[in-house]
Each structure stands twice: as C-alpha cells, then as structure tokens.
Amino acid sequence: MSSLADFAADLASGSITVVDLTQTLSADFPTITLPPEFGQCAPFRLEEISRYDSRGPAWYWNNFSCGEHTGTHYDAPIHWVSGKDFPNNTVDTIPASKFIAPAVVIDCSKETAGNHDFVLTRAVLETWESRHGHIPAGGWVLLRTDWSKRSGAAYANMREDGAHTPGPDPEAVRFLVEERDVLGFGTETIGTDAGQAHLFTPPYPAHFYMHGKGRYGLQCLCNLDLLPATGAVIVSPPLKIQGGSGSPLRVLALVMA
Amino acid sequence: MVPPPKRKNPLRRTQAPLLPPSARSRTALGITAAAAQGRFVLQVCAACETVQYPPREICGACLGDELAWRAVPSEGTLLAATTIRISGDPYFRERMPWRTGTVAMDAGPTVIAHVQASLVPGDRARLVQKLDRAGQGVMVALPLAATHDSLDDPMMRELTNDPQDRRVLVTDGRHPIGQAVARALLAAGAHVVLGIADIWKPFASVDGAEMIELDLTDADSVRRCAAAYGGRLEIVVNTGLYTRPGGILARGDLTTARVEMEAAYFGPMRLAQALGPALRSRAADGTHPACAWVNVLSVYALTNLPSWGTTSASQAAALSLSQALRADLRPIRVVNVLVGPLDDEWHQTVPSPKVAPTALATAIVRALRDGIEDVAVGDVAQDILARWLDDPKILERELAT
C-alpha cells in the first residue's frame, strides 16, 4: 500500500504529471467516412435539454449522440472480423486491469511532416529499439506523428482517392503483436491504420492483426509530443457499453515530471 | 422596376408585418387552392355551364347546386378602376395607394380585382389568381402583354417572392440541387449564401456564392448560422433532399432511416426554429422584405413508394412539418417543391424520366417569381400528384405493387 500512497503524494506534489491525450468531443471533429453505400459512424451531436430556462429553471444539461468510434476512441477486438471470436472481446468484458498500462512512443513526426503517406515499418521500429531498448510486452505502442496539431480538412486530408494519413504496414503490426506481445496500438489519426491502408495485404493491418490477437486500439489521440519515449503510463477505460465494439473515452498519461 | 433596396436607417424601427384581411368561406378557398398552384379557376354550374363569381353554394342562374372549380378563360375587359388612397385596414394603410377595379370576363361574370398600375378602363386584361401575404387567394388584373420587369411594382411584390436583390440561404451546397439552385438564384439577381456540411471534406464552391459552414444535423452549426445571418436573409431554400433506395424490411435496421429523418425532418425543424422568428419579423422590412421559405420534397411524401419506403416516410414527415410552418411563419410564404426521381447518383438504376437538378432549380426560381406555393417538377411528380388528387387510396394500391 505504501507505493500507492507514494503515487498519490507524487501526483499531489506534481512530480507525476497528468497529460490529457484526448481531443474535445465536438460536432465538427472529423469522423471516419466510408463509401456512402455502407453504414456510417454517427458524428458527435449535442442537443440542449435545458439551460436555466422554462425547460428546467435551475439546471443545464444536454443529450448527446455519437458512434462508438467517434472522436478519441477505443477499439475492442470484436470491432474487426479477425477478433470476433475471442472471449472478453467487448468493451464491457475486457478485464479492467487492461485499462492502465505503460506506453512507448515512436516519434515519426519529422518523417510524417514531409510524407502524409508515411508507413511505419519493422525497420523503423527496430531503429527505435536500438536507441530505446526492446518494446516491452503488455504495453501500448503509440505512434507520434503530430497529426493532432492539424485540424479540419488538413486533419482528414481527404483527396479523390481517399484519406492520406500515416500508419503501419502489415509487417510492423505483426512484429509488434507476435514478437513483442504489445497490449495495443495508438495513433493521432482517425484510425489506427493509414489512410490508404485498404491497399495493404491484408487491408487495414493494424485492425486485422491487433484485433486478430485480441489486442486493442486507440485513435484520435493528441499531446503525444508531451510524452517521453518510454516511461509513461496510460489510463484508458472505455465506456462499459454492453457488447460494445469500442467507445469514445478520456485518455490520460501519467508522466514523471 | 423596384430599385435595389437602400441601406436601412438604424435609428428607425423595423416595420412589423401585418396580414391582409384573410377571412374566407370554405367555398371561397377554391381560389386559394388554385392560386397556390398558379392555376386560374372559377366555379362552373354542372347544369347550365354558367361561370360563377363570387364563389357561392348555388348557381346564380339556375339554382343548380353542383358547382365544380374548373379552369376557365381568364381574359376580359377592364370596366373601371379606382386608386384607393385611404384605408381603415392596417395592412393596406401601409401600402397605399392601391388600385382596384372591375373586369368583365369573356367567360361571363364581372369580377372585382386588384388592378395593375398601367391598365386603364377599356383595356383588355388577363386575370390571375395570386396568394396574398395572408396566404389567401386574390384576383389581379394584368395587361395582356406584360414582361416580368414591367410587372415588378410594389403591388406585385406583395403577391410574389422575386429573389432579385434578395439574400438567399441555400442549405446544402454538397447536394447537386443546392449547387444548381445557387447558380439559378445568382442568375436571377439574388445574393446567395450556400451552406456546406462537414467542411473538412473536399467540396465544390459556386462562383459568386458566399460559402458558409452549415450542417442542419448539428444544433450548434445551425445556431452559429442564425447568429451570423438570421437578421439578413430574405429567402431560405432547403435543398437537402436526402433519398436512399431501400424498403423497410430490406434495410433491416434504423441507421439510414435515422439519417433520413435528421435530413428531412429534424434538420429543417432546427433551421426553422433558429431562423424562422427573425425571418418572420422582417416580413415587412423595406422594399425587399423577407418573404419565402422553400422546401424541396420527394413526391412520395404524398404516398409511400415501398421500394424507397424509409425515404418516403421521412419525406411525409417533412411535408407535414412544412404544412405546420405555413401557419407559423406567415406572412413568410412556404413553398413546397415536389420532385420525382432526380438525375443523381442515388437514382442511377432508376429508369427515365428523371429530373435534372438544373430543371428543379429553374422551377424554384419561377415559383418564387410567380408567388406559387405548391409545385410539382417533372413528369413523375406531376403524374403522382394528379393521381393522388384523383384518389389517394387508388394511388397507394398502385404504388404498393
């Protein structure tokens, strides 16, 4: 128990700082867009119930609506067909212990600044490991691209042939899952996969392999530039939606000051 | 022609809107129903063929009681005209002078009508039925040879909704209808504000239109639009016609149906709640007051086309909303434009005839200029409307095959 007390004291003293990795849930934040003949994820919407007025004189509150994959959100294994048969693969059944875990941050912000279609490869990961050591099992791997500093059209970056945003290739994801046994993969972009990831084999490798091994995803993260390469702890409990494939959530990082 | 509007004197109170006298018997509403569609009708006795005026229950010639509204020749000769300079009626007091007169119709009766400024007694005249600001049908005598511009005077402006020199919000610039309507309104001399939803996705601008962010499904976006434009719009055209193929059972869920209801019903309701009061309050503001609200609706709002079952249901809701707005927004004219299959990507597999967005846009501009409030554009919409008017039950059965 003494270590928890120390932890609380470190938080209070500021020697551990809390970094918010969450984008604000708002109606104008871009949402994943599929071809129009497919079902679509609902964007975030807010409807006022009352605001100290005739509808409720002393109180202000809203109804909101959105999809499970709107804004900064969590992907459970059941989200992808490759993860559909795992036990405890929905947000309500994933063990709560999985919601607090260490993270490493792979900084590719310089590369993505000049290349919107930057692909995270096994070679990039191995170069990172040569400087920072082995990617630990049971932790998050977060891809820093500084994409979250963009907004609106520059963030979605949609062209005639679809979105152009960075992401991992199949080999990199298999390396993380099969050889490093990571907990999950997180990005600053709308999805864990690259904007053009439908052209990979298999398509959407971060979804296919991560969820195919029962691992998790985080996307639309921000403030990854405030995290160290190693040593941060991520707190990321999704909403406990019965049978849910994911959920918007608040993602916090604990960092030694 | 009425010159373009002058800038307002900000120290003067904006004139509040008033309605012209609007009491009518149920029988007399036949003129309103015709004026709404831009038709000209009078009652004709089934027994003796006498054309009746004013509207009545019993034939003035033979006491026959079967008086159907029918299209009749609308020409005649102006017998007398007078210029009214003083009126006790609050609406007309503010619009003096006003000309009225009597016209001896070729079809028989002599009628009392509003008289256009250039007509003098003895002139041949053409009678039209128009909706006034109360939404009631009135008769107007016009010169036989008249151009759009020569008719553009203060009296006709009370009976029409010309977009010339008016500021028009077109809600959905992502829709081919919105693009076409924006271009048609610009060509008609309007200032166009064109809304774009999801501004983070690529979109096509329309040259000359002011592009703004507007998503009717987002309460905050609608609020921001109203805050910026609420007091400086004269016409709103809701072009977000959202139609998707699929029957109730084929869909199997509510996801698309909810989007349809958002687009057809909740979105326009949000917009009406946000913009309606300001628009209505400016319905007598200067020479170019706020005047019209246009809704583009699927003709299957009248009777459900089951292969497009959820879309039809959402359009029925939109039509009902529009009817309620007609009462709430008065004296703003609510125009319903009914259309069949559009020539767009969602009707790719639907056989012709289909309506080109440009044809729909032309019809909207014409409806505004002519002061019409119910329009069916294209062969399919006109055919469905005619069959619906004839017998809604028979049409329901026909469409359910």
Boltz contact constraints between the chains, C-beta under 6 A:
constraints:
  - contact:
      token1: [A, 27]
      token2: [B, 218]
      max_distance: 6.0
  - contact:
      token1: [A, 27]
      token2: [B, 220]
      max_distance: 6.0
  - contact:
      token1: [A, 30]
      token2: [B, 200]
      max_distance: 6.0
  - contact:
      token1: [A, 39]
      token2: [B, 255]
      max_distance: 6.0
  - contact:
      token1: [A, 47]
      token2: [B, 219]
      max_distance: 6.0
  - contact:
      token1: [A, 152]
      token2: [B, 200]
      max_distance: 6.0
  - contact:
      token1: [A, 153]
      token2: [B, 200]
      max_distance: 6.0
  - contact:
      token1: [A, 156]
      token2: [B, 200]
      max_distance: 6.0
  - contact:
      token1: [A, 158]
      token2: [B, 201]
      max_distance: 6.0
  - contact:
      token1: [A, 158]
      token2: [B, 202]
      max_distance: 6.0
